[in-house]
Amino acid sequence: MTGGGGGTGVPKKRHRVGSSGRLSSTLAFVVDSSHHPNETLATTEDSHKPLRGISSVPGGFNDSSTADVVLHLYLDLEGSDSISAVDSFDQTDDESSEEMLHGLILAAATHNHGNMAFAKAFVAKILRDFPSRESARRVLERAFESSLSVVKGSLEEYSSPDFRGDHNETEAIQRLNLHTAMTNGRHLLWLVERMIELRVADKAVKEWSEQASFTSDLLRAFRDDAWRNIVPGLPAVVLRCTCKLANAVAAGSTLAARQVRMKLVKDWLPVLIACKDNVSPMLSSHKSLYLELEDTFLRIISTLPMSDAQGLLQQCLSFSTRNVEDCPHLVTAFNTWFRRANRLSQADNL
């Protein structure tokens, strides 16, 4: 090193890896004497001394290029084997990225601290900014299926309990089943929101439309009063999942085949009706949820063939209220059906 200007510098040091002579790591740092005149960077020969001078790299640790610089510094210090391994580190494949995303989703779901909402908001941003939508789709679909399976299993065990054991033990298991369903139901709702946000909810909609056994378990569970004191918010969580997915279909942001649309309404309409009839007292937030889901179901019904729509509309009579003026969505749905029927009749007479 020379000190012509009173400054301190570090000579460029290059390492070649393997017989190909390829440059795998380059240390080309020159410490600015005006900022850090007394700091030097460790080289391979000085590897037992602590690294210094990293702070002199412009941008600090907020700069991704600086992070790469530091990574290569440590790899260089650890020897050529580590430098050779940098290829597998730098060239992260889709599978590794998806595993990382899936791990983040699981971590957000199981976050036990008070800032769980912050953690989920952060993961949501990661998903929004992720460069590959298909990778995000696969990760979300995997997490959706896993959470849905847990919710379904818990409700199935709750609605068909084994009473052969001790009564207190059975009751404790039942409480655990409900809490498990509620916890995973909340996470399921968050996943549904993310899938809709990224417009990758088509598979979730199809899956949700094929839940005849799940909805039967829900109906059996809601006929029991035990859940009211344990997880009173469970019906709302399940219906919010339904409402989010159905809204995406009704708005056209998620396209679904005719059979999927029909089954989505057919299987989940009885759950909505049961919640309206059995959940009391009805909170204002629940009332708005029920009305929104009613309107959404009616809009989906209007997209179905006349014969399919006819049978489903008849089941929607429970949407009616004491004052007919309070259910304009139901009036509009029936007027639309009769208008379509008249058009078909006129067309047949031509």
Secondary structure in CASP SS format (residue, H / E / C, confidence):
PFRMAT SS
TARGET T0000
AUTHOR 0000-0000-0000
METHOD secondary structure of the structure
MODEL  1
M C 1.00
T C 1.00
G C 1.00
G C 1.00
G C 1.00
G C 1.00
G C 1.00
T C 1.00
G C 1.00
V C 1.00
P C 1.00
K C 1.00
K E 1.00
R E 1.00
H E 1.00
R E 1.00
V E 1.00
G C 1.00
S C 1.00
S C 1.00
G C 1.00
R E 1.00
L E 1.00
S E 1.00
S E 1.00
T E 1.00
L E 1.00
A C 1.00
F C 1.00
V C 1.00
V C 1.00
D C 1.00
S C 1.00
S C 1.00
H C 1.00
H C 1.00
P C 1.00
N C 1.00
E C 1.00
T C 1.00
L C 1.00
A C 1.00
T C 1.00
T H 1.00
E H 1.00
D H 1.00
S C 1.00
H C 1.00
K C 1.00
P C 1.00
L C 1.00
R C 1.00
G C 1.00
I H 1.00
S H 1.00
S H 1.00
V C 1.00
P C 1.00
G C 1.00
G H 1.00
F H 1.00
N H 1.00
D C 1.00
S H 1.00
S H 1.00
T H 1.00
A H 1.00
D H 1.00
V H 1.00
V H 1.00
L H 1.00
H H 1.00
L H 1.00
Y H 1.00
L H 1.00
D H 1.00
L H 1.00
E C 1.00
G C 1.00
S H 1.00
D H 1.00
S H 1.00
I H 1.00
S H 1.00
A C 1.00
V H 1.00
D H 1.00
S H 1.00
F H 1.00
D H 1.00
Q C 1.00
T C 1.00
D C 1.00
D H 1.00
E H 1.00
S H 1.00
S H 1.00
E H 1.00
E H 1.00
M H 1.00
L H 1.00
H H 1.00
G H 1.00
L H 1.00
I H 1.00
L H 1.00
A H 1.00
A H 1.00
A H 1.00
T C 1.00
H C 1.00
N C 1.00
H C 1.00
G C 1.00
N C 1.00
M H 1.00
A H 1.00
F H 1.00
A H 1.00
K H 1.00
A H 1.00
F H 1.00
V H 1.00
A H 1.00
K H 1.00
I H 1.00
L H 1.00
R H 1.00
D H 1.00
F C 1.00
P C 1.00
S C 1.00
R H 1.00
E H 1.00
S H 1.00
A H 1.00
R H 1.00
R H 1.00
V H 1.00
L H 1.00
E H 1.00
R H 1.00
A H 1.00
F H 1.00
E H 1.00
S H 1.00
S H 1.00
L H 1.00
S H 1.00
V H 1.00
V H 1.00
K H 1.00
G H 1.00
S H 1.00
L H 1.00
E H 1.00
E H 1.00
Y H 1.00
S H 1.00
S C 1.00
P C 1.00
D C 1.00
F C 1.00
R C 1.00
G C 1.00
D C 1.00
H H 1.00
N H 1.00
E H 1.00
T H 1.00
E H 1.00
A H 1.00
I H 1.00
Q H 1.00
R H 1.00
L H 1.00
N H 1.00
L H 1.00
H H 1.00
T H 1.00
A H 1.00
M H 1.00
T H 1.00
N H 1.00
G H 1.00
R H 1.00
H H 1.00
L H 1.00
L H 1.00
W H 1.00
L H 1.00
V H 1.00
E H 1.00
R H 1.00
M H 1.00
I H 1.00
E H 1.00
L C 1.00
R C 1.00
V C 1.00
A C 1.00
D H 1.00
K H 1.00
A H 1.00
V H 1.00
K H 1.00
E H 1.00
W H 1.00
S C 1.00
E C 1.00
Q C 1.00
A H 1.00
S H 1.00
F H 1.00
T H 1.00
S H 1.00
D H 1.00
L H 1.00
L H 1.00
R H 1.00
A H 1.00
F H 1.00
R H 1.00
D C 1.00
D C 1.00
A H 1.00
W H 1.00
R H 1.00
N H 1.00
I H 1.00
V C 1.00
P C 1.00
G C 1.00
L H 1.00
P H 1.00
A H 1.00
V H 1.00
V H 1.00
L H 1.00
R H 1.00
C H 1.00
T H 1.00
C H 1.00
K H 1.00
L H 1.00
A H 1.00
N H 1.00
A H 1.00
V H 1.00
A H 1.00
A H 1.00
G C 1.00
S C 1.00
T C 1.00
L C 1.00
A C 1.00
A C 1.00
R H 1.00
Q H 1.00
V H 1.00
R H 1.00
M H 1.00
K H 1.00
L H 1.00
V H 1.00
K H 1.00
D H 1.00
W H 1.00
L H 1.00
P H 1.00
V H 1.00
L H 1.00
I H 1.00
A H 1.00
C H 1.00
K H 1.00
D H 1.00
N H 1.00
V C 1.00
S C 1.00
P C 1.00
M C 1.00
L C 1.00
S H 1.00
S H 1.00
H H 1.00
K H 1.00
S H 1.00
L H 1.00
Y H 1.00
L H 1.00
E H 1.00
L H 1.00
E H 1.00
D H 1.00
T H 1.00
F H 1.00
L H 1.00
R H 1.00
I H 1.00
I H 1.00
S C 1.00
T C 1.00
L C 1.00
P C 1.00
M H 1.00
S H 1.00
D H 1.00
A H 1.00
Q H 1.00
G H 1.00
L H 1.00
L H 1.00
Q H 1.00
Q H 1.00
C H 1.00
L H 1.00
S H 1.00
F H 1.00
S C 1.00
T C 1.00
R C 1.00
N C 1.00
V H 1.00
E H 1.00
D H 1.00
C C 1.00
P H 1.00
H H 1.00
L H 1.00
V H 1.00
T H 1.00
A H 1.00
F H 1.00
N H 1.00
T H 1.00
W H 1.00
F H 1.00
R H 1.00
R H 1.00
A H 1.00
N H 1.00
R H 1.00
L H 1.00
S H 1.00
Q H 1.00
A H 1.00
D H 1.00
N H 1.00
L C 1.00
END
